[in-house]
Amino acid sequence: MNRFSIPFRFLCLGLLLFAAPVMAKGKVKVFILAGQSNMEGHGQVSSLEHLGNHPKYGGLLKKLKNPDGSWAVRKDVTVAWKSREGKKKGPLSVGWGAQEQELGPELMFGTIMGELYDEHVLLIKAAWGGKSVWCDFRSPSAGEMTWDEKRVLKRDNFLKPGLFYRRMVAEIKEGLANIKNLVPGYEGEGYELAGLAWFQGWNDFCEWHLQLDKKPVGLGLIKRYPHNLAAMFRDLRKDLGAPGLPIVIGELGVGGQEMEKRAKREDDHEAQGMLAFRRAQRAVAADGSLERVTFVPTAEYWDSRLQELREQSDAWWNEKEKKGIKSTEENHLPTKELNDEFLRLGVHWYCHYNGSAANYSLVGYALAEALKK
């Protein structure tokens, strides 16, 4: 035996242990992350560094990084998303949003829960873009549709009421039934359904302006939201056999707290509709017939500077169209300085928080903290 044999063996063993998946300890903690496109996640990974500049929550960025500055990969937290094209399951890190270069609330949510529990954490995502509660996620006990709902369904006759509620239940059950194939090192420890984070609402809100046959319909969808979402929570608990499942509702924070000022203007019906929708979300948590349901404010995380750049970019886009200038990643805005800032902060649709990874991360943080309580 030469003098290098023993150290080399220990080195190999160490490498094997480092590469091995984290073993589950005790019952797996399972969290359901459900909703529509904002739960899918459209935060641009390239903008995540900006989280570190937040005056109050900037320190959270360190939780997402390795000592060398690279993005951490948590082997103690698994993400499972049956509907995700390409990646279906794997350890938590950046890139679990709607696209590889995007993230949603899952990153910070899973990081907080991974720090909280010694047991393995499993995040089951059940999210699809452009889905409403009044129709797509409609559950059995919501009952017969209102006049407003029927009118919109007649217009959008391609919709199938309840389809995505049924898909959500089926995918959650499938994930739980196949937990041994999802959780590394799982040896029959069992699982605990530890909570549901619900982040959705745009498609129930965005018809605020809708009129059919000169009769207002859109606000009727908002007024019915508390009834429909409360029914969905009751049915979901029943279908999953989890009557005490803790639930948190993430506020639709698009437009931020500025919506409160805007809504005071008599002609700003969009802002008035947004505040009405946020009140509808709060009403679900205040429903006396539901227990362990919490409303989580998120409007404070809206990036007002990014919104300013978005509005400038929209105006510049119109100018480019008039002048026949082709739009590229280098000319979202007319100067390099503004364009670089825009790319650094986000760049996506208004309804997707303008692509701010910091915004999505703070939503995930708030949802996790609320469930911890």
C-alpha positions as CSV (number, residue, x, y, z in Angstrom):
1,M,0.0,0.0,0.0
2,N,1.5,3.3,-1.0
3,R,1.2,6.4,1.2
4,F,-1.5,7.9,-1.0
5,S,-3.9,4.9,-0.8
6,I,-5.9,5.7,2.3
7,P,-6.4,9.5,1.7
8,F,-7.5,8.7,-1.8
9,R,-10.1,6.3,-0.6
10,F,-11.4,8.8,1.9
11,L,-11.5,11.4,-0.8
12,C,-13.5,9.1,-3.1
13,L,-15.9,8.4,-0.2
14,G,-16.3,12.1,0.5
15,L,-17.1,12.8,-3.1
16,L,-19.7,10.0,-3.2
17,L,-21.3,11.4,0.0
18,F,-21.3,14.9,-1.4
19,A,-22.9,13.7,-4.7
20,A,-25.5,11.6,-3.0
21,P,-29.0,13.0,-2.7
22,V,-30.1,14.3,0.7
23,M,-31.9,11.5,2.6
24,A,-35.4,12.1,3.8
25,K,-35.8,12.3,7.6
26,G,-39.2,11.7,9.0
27,K,-42.4,12.5,7.1
28,V,-41.9,14.6,4.0
29,K,-43.3,18.1,4.3
30,V,-45.5,18.7,1.2
31,F,-46.6,22.1,0.1
32,I,-48.9,22.8,-2.8
33,L,-48.1,25.9,-4.9
34,A,-51.2,26.6,-7.0
35,G,-52.6,29.3,-9.2
36,Q,-52.2,30.7,-12.7
37,S,-49.3,32.4,-14.6
38,N,-47.9,34.3,-11.6
39,M,-47.5,31.0,-9.7
40,E,-45.9,29.5,-12.8
41,G,-43.5,32.4,-12.5
42,H,-42.2,35.0,-15.0
43,G,-39.5,36.6,-12.9
44,Q,-36.4,36.9,-15.1
45,V,-33.4,35.1,-13.5
46,S,-31.2,37.8,-14.9
47,S,-32.9,40.3,-12.6
48,L,-32.6,38.4,-9.4
49,E,-29.5,40.1,-8.2
50,H,-31.6,43.3,-7.8
51,L,-33.2,41.7,-4.8
52,G,-30.0,42.5,-2.9
53,N,-30.7,46.2,-3.3
54,H,-34.0,46.1,-1.5
55,P,-33.8,48.4,1.5
56,K,-35.7,46.0,3.8
57,Y,-35.3,42.6,2.4
58,G,-32.0,42.8,0.5
59,G,-30.4,40.3,2.9
60,L,-32.6,37.5,1.6
61,L,-30.5,37.3,-1.6
62,K,-27.7,35.6,0.4
63,K,-30.1,32.7,1.1
64,L,-30.2,31.9,-2.6
65,K,-26.5,31.8,-3.2
66,N,-23.5,29.6,-2.7
67,P,-20.3,31.1,-1.1
68,D,-18.8,31.6,-4.5
69,G,-21.8,33.7,-5.7
70,S,-23.4,31.0,-7.8
71,W,-27.1,30.2,-7.4
72,A,-27.6,27.5,-4.7
73,V,-29.2,24.2,-5.5
74,R,-31.1,22.8,-2.5
75,K,-31.1,19.0,-2.4
76,D,-33.3,19.0,0.6
77,V,-36.2,20.6,-1.3
78,T,-37.7,19.0,-4.4
79,V,-39.9,20.7,-7.0
80,A,-42.5,18.5,-8.9
81,W,-44.4,20.1,-11.7
82,K,-46.2,17.7,-13.9
83,S,-47.3,20.4,-16.3
84,R,-43.9,21.9,-16.8
85,E,-42.5,21.2,-20.2
86,G,-39.1,19.7,-20.1
87,K,-38.1,19.7,-16.4
88,K,-40.7,17.8,-14.4
89,K,-38.9,17.3,-11.0
90,G,-35.7,18.2,-9.4
91,P,-33.9,20.0,-6.7
92,L,-34.9,23.6,-5.9
93,S,-32.9,26.3,-7.6
94,V,-33.4,29.1,-10.2
95,G,-35.2,28.1,-13.4
96,W,-38.4,26.6,-12.0
97,G,-40.6,29.3,-13.5
98,A,-42.6,29.1,-16.7
99,Q,-39.4,29.0,-18.7
100,E,-35.8,28.0,-18.0
101,Q,-34.7,31.6,-17.5
102,E,-37.6,32.4,-15.2
103,L,-38.6,31.8,-11.6
104,G,-41.7,32.2,-9.5
105,P,-42.6,32.3,-5.8
106,E,-41.3,28.7,-5.4
107,L,-37.6,29.7,-5.1
108,M,-37.8,31.8,-1.9
109,F,-40.8,29.8,-0.6
110,G,-38.9,26.6,-0.8
111,T,-35.7,28.1,0.6
112,I,-37.5,29.3,3.7
113,M,-39.2,26.0,4.2
114,G,-36.0,24.1,3.6
115,E,-34.3,26.1,6.4
116,L,-37.3,25.5,8.7
117,Y,-37.6,21.7,8.5
118,D,-35.1,18.9,9.0
119,E,-37.4,16.7,6.9
120,H,-37.3,16.8,3.2
121,V,-39.6,19.4,1.6
122,L,-41.6,18.6,-1.5
123,L,-43.2,21.5,-3.5
124,I,-45.9,20.3,-5.9
125,K,-46.7,23.1,-8.4
126,A,-50.1,23.1,-10.0
127,A,-50.3,26.2,-12.1
128,W,-51.4,27.2,-15.6
129,G,-51.4,30.6,-17.3
130,G,-54.6,32.5,-18.0
131,K,-57.0,30.6,-15.7
132,S,-59.9,31.9,-13.6
133,V,-61.7,30.7,-10.5
134,W,-65.1,31.6,-11.8
135,C,-64.6,29.1,-14.7
136,D,-61.4,27.2,-15.1
137,F,-60.8,26.4,-11.4
138,R,-64.5,26.2,-10.7
139,S,-65.2,23.4,-8.1
140,P,-68.4,21.5,-7.6
141,S,-69.8,23.3,-4.5
142,A,-69.6,26.7,-6.3
143,G,-73.0,25.8,-7.6
144,E,-74.8,27.3,-10.6
145,M,-73.2,30.2,-12.4
146,T,-74.5,33.7,-11.9
147,W,-76.0,35.7,-14.8
148,D,-72.7,37.5,-15.2
149,E,-70.7,34.3,-15.4
150,K,-73.1,32.7,-17.9
151,R,-72.8,35.7,-20.1
152,V,-69.0,35.6,-20.2
153,L,-69.1,31.8,-20.7
154,K,-71.4,32.3,-23.7
155,R,-69.0,34.8,-25.2
156,D,-65.9,32.5,-24.5
157,N,-67.6,29.2,-25.3
158,F,-64.3,27.4,-25.7
159,L,-63.9,27.5,-21.9
160,K,-64.6,24.3,-19.9
161,P,-65.8,25.0,-16.4
162,G,-63.9,23.1,-13.7
163,L,-61.4,21.5,-16.1
164,F,-58.4,22.9,-14.3
165,Y,-59.8,22.3,-10.8
166,R,-60.0,18.6,-11.8
167,R,-56.5,18.7,-13.3
168,M,-55.1,20.3,-10.1
169,V,-56.6,17.6,-7.9
170,A,-55.5,14.8,-10.2
171,E,-51.9,16.1,-10.4
172,I,-51.6,16.6,-6.6
173,K,-52.9,13.1,-6.0
174,E,-50.6,11.7,-8.6
175,G,-47.6,13.4,-7.0
176,L,-48.5,12.1,-3.5
177,A,-49.1,8.6,-4.8
178,N,-45.7,8.6,-6.5
179,I,-43.8,10.4,-3.7
180,K,-41.1,7.7,-3.7
181,N,-40.2,8.6,-7.2
182,L,-40.0,12.3,-6.4
183,V,-38.1,12.5,-3.1
184,P,-34.5,11.5,-3.1
185,G,-33.7,8.8,-0.6
186,Y,-37.4,8.2,0.3
187,E,-37.8,4.9,2.2
188,G,-41.5,5.0,3.1
189,E,-41.4,7.7,5.8
190,G,-44.8,9.0,4.7
191,Y,-45.8,12.6,4.2
192,E,-47.6,15.5,5.7
193,L,-49.7,17.9,3.7
194,A,-48.3,21.0,5.3
195,G,-50.0,23.8,3.4
196,L,-51.3,25.4,0.2
197,A,-50.1,28.6,-1.2
198,W,-52.6,30.2,-3.7
199,F,-51.3,32.9,-6.0
200,Q,-53.9,33.8,-8.7
201,G,-56.5,36.3,-9.7
202,W,-55.6,38.2,-12.9
203,N,-58.2,36.4,-15.0
204,D,-61.0,37.1,-12.5
205,F,-59.9,40.7,-12.2
206,C,-59.0,41.7,-15.8
207,E,-62.6,41.7,-17.1
208,W,-63.4,44.7,-14.9
209,H,-64.2,46.8,-18.0
210,L,-66.3,44.1,-19.7
211,Q,-69.8,45.0,-20.9
212,L,-72.1,42.7,-22.8
213,D,-75.2,44.2,-24.5
214,K,-74.3,47.5,-22.8
215,K,-74.7,45.8,-19.4
216,P,-71.7,45.7,-17.0
217,V,-70.5,42.2,-16.4
218,G,-66.8,42.4,-15.3
219,L,-67.3,43.7,-11.8
220,G,-69.8,40.9,-11.2
221,L,-67.0,38.4,-11.6
222,I,-65.0,40.2,-9.0
223,K,-68.0,40.3,-6.6
224,R,-68.5,36.5,-7.0
225,Y,-64.8,35.7,-6.4
226,P,-65.0,35.2,-2.6
227,H,-67.9,32.7,-3.0
228,N,-66.0,30.8,-5.8
229,L,-62.6,30.7,-4.1
230,A,-64.0,29.6,-0.7
231,A,-66.0,26.8,-2.4
232,M,-62.8,25.7,-4.2
233,F,-60.8,25.6,-0.9
234,R,-63.6,23.5,0.8
235,D,-63.7,21.1,-2.2
236,L,-60.0,20.8,-2.4
237,R,-59.6,20.0,1.3
238,K,-62.3,17.4,0.9
239,D,-60.9,15.8,-2.3
240,L,-57.4,15.6,-0.8
241,G,-58.7,14.3,2.5
242,A,-57.1,17.2,4.4
243,P,-59.8,19.1,6.2
244,G,-57.4,21.2,8.2
245,L,-55.0,22.1,5.4
246,P,-53.5,25.5,6.1
247,I,-54.0,27.9,3.2
248,V,-52.5,31.3,2.3
249,I,-53.8,33.6,-0.4
250,G,-51.2,35.9,-2.1
251,E,-52.6,39.3,-2.8
252,L,-52.8,40.3,-6.5
253,G,-50.2,43.0,-6.2
254,V,-49.9,44.2,-9.8
255,G,-49.8,48.0,-9.8
256,G,-48.6,48.1,-6.2
257,Q,-49.8,50.4,-3.5
258,E,-50.1,53.2,-6.0
259,M,-53.5,51.7,-7.0
260,E,-54.9,53.1,-3.7
261,K,-54.0,56.7,-4.9
262,R,-55.2,56.1,-8.4
263,A,-58.5,54.7,-7.3
264,K,-59.4,58.1,-5.7
265,R,-59.7,59.5,-9.2
266,E,-63.2,59.2,-10.5
267,D,-62.2,58.0,-13.9
268,D,-59.6,55.4,-12.9
269,H,-61.8,52.3,-13.1
270,E,-58.9,49.9,-13.5
271,A,-57.5,50.9,-10.1
272,Q,-61.0,50.8,-8.5
273,G,-61.4,47.3,-10.0
274,M,-58.1,46.2,-8.6
275,L,-58.9,47.4,-5.1
276,A,-62.3,45.7,-5.3
277,F,-60.5,42.5,-6.3
278,R,-58.1,42.7,-3.4
279,R,-61.0,43.2,-1.0
280,A,-62.6,40.1,-2.5
281,Q,-59.4,38.1,-1.8
282,R,-59.4,39.4,1.8
283,A,-63.0,38.4,2.2
284,V,-62.2,34.7,1.6
285,A,-59.8,34.7,4.5
286,A,-62.4,36.5,6.6
287,D,-65.1,33.9,5.8
288,G,-66.2,32.6,9.1
289,S,-67.0,29.1,7.7
290,L,-63.4,28.6,6.7
291,E,-60.5,28.0,9.2
292,R,-56.8,28.3,8.7
293,V,-57.0,30.6,5.7
294,T,-54.8,33.7,5.7
295,F,-54.6,36.6,3.3
296,V,-51.0,37.7,2.5
297,P,-50.5,41.3,1.4
298,T,-47.9,41.6,-1.4
299,A,-48.6,45.0,-3.2
300,E,-45.7,46.6,-1.3
301,Y,-43.2,44.5,-3.3
302,W,-44.2,46.2,-6.6
303,D,-41.2,47.8,-8.3
304,S,-42.3,51.4,-9.1
305,R,-39.1,52.2,-10.9
306,L,-39.5,49.2,-13.1
307,Q,-43.0,50.3,-13.9
308,E,-41.8,53.7,-14.9
309,L,-39.4,52.1,-17.3
310,R,-42.1,49.8,-18.6
311,E,-44.3,52.9,-19.5
312,Q,-41.3,54.6,-21.2
313,S,-40.6,51.4,-23.1
314,D,-44.2,51.2,-24.3
315,A,-44.1,54.8,-25.5
316,W,-40.8,54.2,-27.2
317,W,-42.2,51.0,-28.9
318,N,-44.9,53.2,-30.5
319,E,-42.2,55.6,-31.7
320,K,-40.2,52.7,-33.2
321,E,-43.3,51.5,-35.1
322,K,-43.8,55.0,-36.6
323,K,-40.1,55.2,-37.6
324,G,-39.8,51.6,-38.8
325,I,-37.2,50.7,-36.2
326,K,-37.0,47.0,-35.5
327,S,-37.4,46.1,-31.8
328,T,-34.4,44.2,-30.2
329,E,-33.1,43.4,-26.7
330,E,-30.8,46.4,-27.1
331,N,-33.5,49.0,-27.8
332,H,-36.4,48.5,-25.3
333,L,-35.6,52.1,-24.4
334,P,-33.9,54.8,-26.5
335,T,-30.6,55.0,-24.5
336,K,-28.2,52.3,-23.5
337,E,-28.3,53.4,-19.9
338,L,-32.0,53.1,-19.6
339,N,-32.1,49.9,-21.6
340,D,-29.5,48.3,-19.3
341,E,-31.4,49.4,-16.2
342,F,-34.7,47.9,-17.7
343,L,-33.0,44.6,-18.4
344,R,-31.4,44.6,-14.9
345,L,-34.8,45.0,-13.2
346,G,-37.0,42.7,-15.1
347,V,-38.7,43.0,-18.6
348,H,-41.9,41.1,-19.0
349,W,-45.6,41.9,-19.1
350,Y,-47.3,44.2,-16.7
351,C,-49.6,41.5,-15.4
352,H,-46.4,39.4,-14.7
353,Y,-45.0,42.0,-12.4
354,N,-42.9,43.3,-15.3
355,G,-40.7,40.3,-15.0
356,S,-39.2,41.3,-11.6
357,A,-37.5,38.2,-10.0
358,A,-37.2,40.3,-6.8
359,N,-41.0,40.8,-6.7
360,Y,-41.7,37.1,-7.2
361,S,-39.1,36.2,-4.5
362,L,-40.6,38.5,-2.0
363,V,-44.1,37.1,-2.7
364,G,-42.6,33.6,-2.0
365,Y,-41.1,34.8,1.2
366,A,-44.3,36.4,2.4
367,L,-46.3,33.2,1.6
368,A,-43.8,31.0,3.4
369,E,-43.7,33.3,6.5
370,A,-47.5,33.3,6.7
371,L,-47.6,29.5,6.6
372,K,-44.9,29.2,9.2
373,K,-47.3,31.1,11.6
